[in-house]
């Protein structure tokens, strides 16, 4: 496979939906600081992680960024859309994630970065208002405007490759409907302004038609539809999502596998969060919370497989709460109370209080996904990129397979795919002596 990879020459255009939000500005400002040598990309697997090649005795652990032909950070060109007409510098200050000292390191670059007008519908994000919004008669026309934005940005910035990533707010819960069932029905729906077509779907559709990989960092339906799957396959474009795995779900996908590995039972798992950023305000609306709740609730069920272990997991109780608390700003706090049982059914408890910074956890995920999705396209991968499930709360998967939520299995799959891309043997972790007898 290695021989088929085109080299990352020139520039990679990174178009972000929600460009002036907390996650996006933390991602942009942080990347700018790192490439100036003024910051460390903590949390980024592509920048700081290593990968074992060959047998353990060979002691060959190159950095992933040296092993894979990825774009360098100074080759990234940022742009995007937002519902407010302000510079990325203003957006970074408004988000209140980074301190003034770190913002000032890249203030000049951020000040020159302004968003394009966004496609926005208040019916899908009821808690927000926008003053920098596209107007058109149909959703098809809006989608075509987005296509033109992508083409124009690529030409103006002389980009060789492009990526579109959704870092905007969570939309209201939208179940799959008939309009999402095929390419033809979806396009008819755009022409007829079908109410089940959300703004995020228009961004995704525009990107795919332009041959640009699309990453969904929120729990919105967006590309998790038959129509989007069909278009991505037809046009040979990679798609990935959904919902960046940060905070509480990162903890859940670590603890739940531990319970199952040790065959410990679960009586109940109660989770609550407080946060005060724009995401918290948006999730204060029941419709948007429903979308996030569906994403969070599916994780444990998939990992524990109660149908296989009814004595341990058949009747556990799982509740998720998210509370908007403005004083906390972007510093989310997630509490987990986990009631488990062990030998002979004796009860035990696990209590976790994770005082995390949501955007600080999400920014390196966004960076890794941008670089790896571009690599996927240059390798020739297209459609759903299940090997990137490691980064998502509710990973996209083919309809005929069970999604994998176990973070340890996801991590092995991620690195073995990297090895496969570079024509190296996957790591099985079998003892070398055992291999000799096979």
HUPERA-V959563 format. One record per run of one state. SS is the DSSP state (h for helix, s for strand, l for the rest). FROM is the first residue (numbers start at 1). TO is the last residue. Records with the same first field share a line. If there is no record, write none. Layout:
# HUPERA-V959563
SS->FROM-TO ; FROM-TO
This chain:
# HUPERA-V959563
l->1-1 ; 5-11 ; 18-21 ; 36-44 ; 49-49 ; 53-55 ; 59-60 ; 68-72 ; 83-86 ; 96-99 ; 106-106 ; 112-113 ; 115-115 ; 119-132 ; 134-138 ; 157-160 ; 167-177 ; 181-182 ; 192-198 ; 210-212 ; 217-225 ; 236-237 ; 242-243 ; 245-246 ; 262-264 ; 276-277 ; 284-285 ; 305-309 ; 314-316 ; 325-325 ; 329-332 ; 342-342 ; 346-346 ; 356-357 ; 380-382 ; 385-385 ; 393-406 ; 422-431 ; 438-438
h->2-4 ; 22-35 ; 45-48 ; 56-58 ; 64-67 ; 73-75 ; 88-95 ; 100-105 ; 107-111 ; 139-156 ; 178-180 ; 183-191 ; 199-209 ; 226-235 ; 247-261 ; 278-283 ; 286-304 ; 310-313 ; 326-328 ; 343-345 ; 358-379 ; 386-391 ; 407-421 ; 432-437
s->12-17 ; 50-52 ; 61-63 ; 76-82 ; 87-87 ; 114-114 ; 116-118 ; 133-133 ; 161-166 ; 213-216 ; 238-241 ; 244-244 ; 265-275 ; 317-324 ; 333-341 ; 347-355 ; 383-384 ; 392-392
